[in-house]
Amino acid sequence: MPEGDTVWRAARRMNAALAGETLRGSDFRVPRLAAADLSGQRISTVAARGKHLLTRFDGGLTLHTHFGMEGAWYLHRPGAPASGGPDWQIRAILTTSSRVATGYRLVTVELLATSREQDAVGHLGPDVLGPDWDLAAAVARLRTRPDLPIGAALLDQRLLAGLGNIWRTEACFLAGVSPWTPVGDVPDLAGLVRRAQAMIEAGAHGGHQVTTGSTRPGEEHWVYGRAGRTCRRCAGRILVADQARSPGPHRPAGPNRTADPDRTTDRIGEEGRRTTWCPRCQAGPTAPAGAVTGREPPGRGGEFRSGRRRRPAGGGRA
């Protein structure tokens, strides 16, 4: 699942390309919006809230989208081919005189009154990349779930919005805390959250999801994507396991929302839900018996590379 910094960069690029532009056409490929036409609407801003993207129009409407596990927005010039995948994966197209924004594999596509944006994002916790970021408020929110393992808590967007698997995994390692440690037992919760927020902010502005200081392939992270390998710090074996989802109320799926994208999950193999850690360097509880494995599943974290991508001619990923 895209991290909050990925969504933040997408919002920044889309805002630079689309803000102030008037739509010449729109195309929504979700049931409820199949007949919707936003032609003539002027885009005022494009903003991120956690892992949600809010495209606001002067007429008082907001297009709310969520990337889910594999979604993305792509920008290209009119007449140039979109490059985000096959046409059947397209969920939304916004066309102006100078740019076309195409949303692929989005799990949420809905229109709502701008005055009711809180219906879509009001359940989120403090946004680690938001202009109103408040460390004390974030720590207080996490402490409302003292028995929840810190690894699961950091991924629960209702407690803290924007963090994903890379940043929570690396923050726990650098804090020397097992991801299975209950929130209430984390020695320096504020310090851990401060570190996670600083790392994702650096990634948002720098364009690289790197925690070691090296952008060389295979050297970007301390433990993320390195299950079964040797720990860079102690030479011990790095482990990986699924971490159970955070229980609690959730928003059901709907005609324009395939699932609640803000809950963690215990489904084996879903990217962003497997916890990687060094049991020597990270003191505390370990995973339940039978949950630990020494290797990443094929095609998962071990294949991660720096977040910067080369853009194809004529456009690219937002």
N, C-alpha and C positions, 0 to 999 in steps of 0.2 A: 504494500500500500504506500502511495506517495507520502512523504513526510510533510510536515507543515511548511518547511522552508521551500519545498518544491511548489506547493500551492501558492505561497507568498510570492515567489519569483514569477509564477504564471500570471498572477494578478497584476504585478508591476508591469510586465511586458504587455499584457492586454490593455491595461489602463493607458500606457504610453501610445499604443496603436489605435485605440478605439474611443477614448474619452473625447467628447465634443463632436464625434461623428454621428451622422444620421443614417439609420439603417435603410438600405435600398431593398432589402428582402430578408426573410428569415425562414427557416425550415426546421421543424421539431419532429423528431421521429420517436415520440412516446405517445401512448394512446390519448391521454387527456389533452395534449397540446397539438394533436395532429392537424387541426384546422386553424391554429393560432397564427396570426400574421402581425408582426411588429414593424412592418414597413412604415417609415415616417417617424419612428421613435428615435429620439436623440439620446445617446449613451452619455450619462453624466460621469460615472466612475465605475471602476472595477476594483473590488476589494476582497481580501481574504479574511475569513474568520475561522481560526483553527484550520481544519482541512476542507472548509467550505468556501466556494467562490460565489460572490454576490455581484452581479452585473446590474447596475442601477440605471434607470431611464428617467428623463425629466418628467415624464407623464405620471410618475408615482408608482411605477412598476419595478419589480426586481426579479431578475432571472437567477434562481438559486440552483447551483449545480454542485455535485460532489463526485470526486474522482473514483471513489471506491478503491478496489485493488489495482486496477490497470488503466484507469481513465486518464485522459489528457486533453488539453486544448491545443490546437495547432493554428498558427497564423500564416497566411500566404497571400500573395497578390491575386486580384481577380484575374481569372483565366489560367493561372498556374495550378497544377494539380496539387491536391492535398496529399500529405505524406504520412498520415497517422495510422493507416491500415485500410482494410477493405471497406467498401461503402456500407456493407451491412452492419458495421460497427459504429457508424455515425449516429449520434443522438441529437445533435443540434448544430445549426449553421447560422451564423450572423454575418450579413454581407453589407459592407459600406462601399463607398466609391473607391477607396484605396486599399482596403484590407478585407479578407474573409477569415473569420474565426470558425473553426470546425471542432466540435467536441466529440471525442471518440470514447466509447465504453464507459460513459458516465452512468453511475448507479442512481443518481437523483437528478431530475430535470423538472423544475416546476416554476411557475409564475405566481407571484404573490404581491400584494400591495407592499410598497416599501415601508409603510407604517407598521406592517405586521411581520417584519423580518425576524422579530424575536420568536415567532412561532416556529421558525426553522432553526435558529441558532441560540435561542435563549437558554437552552438546557446546558450549553457548553460551560466548562470551567474557564478560569483565567487563561487568556491567549498568550502563549509564550512569545509571539511575535507581534502582539497587538500594541497600539500606541498607548494603551492604558494598562500595560503590564504592571502587576503589583505582586512582588514576591511574597509579602506577608499574607495577602489574600489567597495566593496559590497554596502556600503551606497550610493555612487554616482549612482550606477545602480538602486537601489530602488527609488531614488529621480527622476529618469526619468519618473516615474508614480505617480505623487503627488496626483492624485485624486483616486487612487486605494485603497480600504480598506487594511489596513496593514495585516489582516488575510489572504486575498487572495494573496497579494504580496509575503508574506513569503513562500507560497506554489508554486509560479510560478517559475519553474526551470530555466526559461530564465532570471530571475532576480537574483536568489540566488539558487545555486544548492546544493541539499542534504537534506534540511529540509523537514520534513513530518508533519503530523497532531499533533503528540505528542509534538514535540519541539516547533512548532509555537504556539500551544494552551497554553502551560505552560509558554513560554517566554512572551506572552502578559499578562498573569495573573501576573507574577512576576514583570513586568514593570508597572502594574496598568493601562494598556491601553486597551480600548475596541477593539476587532478585527475588528470592523466596522469603526474605525478611519481612515480617509484618510492618506496615507503615509506622505503627506506634513504637516499634523497637529500633528504628533507624537512628543511629547516634546523632547525626547532624543532618536532619531532613532539609533544613533551609540551605545548607551548603550543597547538598546533592542537587536540589532543584535549581539553585543559582548556577551551578556548573552546567547542567543540562540546557538551561536557557541561554547561557553564553555560547555554548557550542552550536546550537541551532541558529542563533543569530549570526554567528560568524559564517555558517554555511549559507544562510540566506543572502548575505551581502557578498560573499566571496565566490559563490557558485560551485563550491566543492563540498561534498559531505565527507569530510576528513577530520579525524581526531588525533592522529599521531604526528601531524605536521608534514607528512610525506604524501605526495600525490602519485607516487609510483604505483603501478598496478600490483595489488597484493599487499601493499604496505600502508593502506589508508586507515586501518582500524586496529585496535588492540585485541578485541575478541569477536566482534561482529563478523559473521561469515567465516570464522576460523575454527569451527568445531572439529575436534579430532587432531588439531595441530598443536604445536608447542606454544605455550604462553610466552610472549615476548619478554615478560618481566621475570618469571620464576622458572621457566622451562617445564612447568607441569602441563598436563593434558587439559585442553579446553573441552568443555562438555556442552551439549545442547539438549533442550527438552521443551515440550509444549507446556505453556503456562495456562492454567484454567482461566476461563473468562470471568470478568467481573460481574457478579449477579446484580440484579436490580431491574427496575422498570425500563422499558425500551419502547421505541416507536415502531409500530408494526410496518410491514411492507405495504405498499400501495401501488396505484396505477403508474405513478411516476417515480417510485422509490422501491428498488428491488429488495432492500433490507435496511435495517438500522445501521448506518455506517459508523456510528460513534461508540459501539460496544466492542470490547475485546472478545475474542472467541477461543474456544478450546479445540477447534477443529484442526486435526493434524495436517500439517503441510501448508497451511495458509501463511503466506509471507507476512511478516510483521507481527507474528504471534509466537514464534519460536524464540526461546530465551537462550542466549549463549553466555557462558560465564566460566571463570577460572576458580575452581573450588579452593585452591591454595591462597589466591590473592583476595578472594571475596569471602570474608568470614560470615558465618551465619547458617541458617537452615539450608537444606538442599531440596532437590525436587522429590516428589513422591516416588516410592519404589515402582519401577517399571516405566517411568516417564523419561528416564535419561537414555540418551544415545550418544555415541561418540562422533557421529558424522551428520552433516547437513543432508537433507534429501536432494536428489538431483535437480539442478536448475535453480537452487535457492541461494541463500546468502553468500556462499563461497564464490559465486560468479559476479558479485557486485563490483562495480568500478566507479570511479569518480563521477559525481553528479553532473559535470559539465558535458554537454552533448554537442556534436557538430551539426549545424543546421544545413539542411539541403538547400540547393539553389532555389530562390523564389520564396522562401519562407522556412518555417520550422516550428518546433515545439514551443509553446508559450511558457 
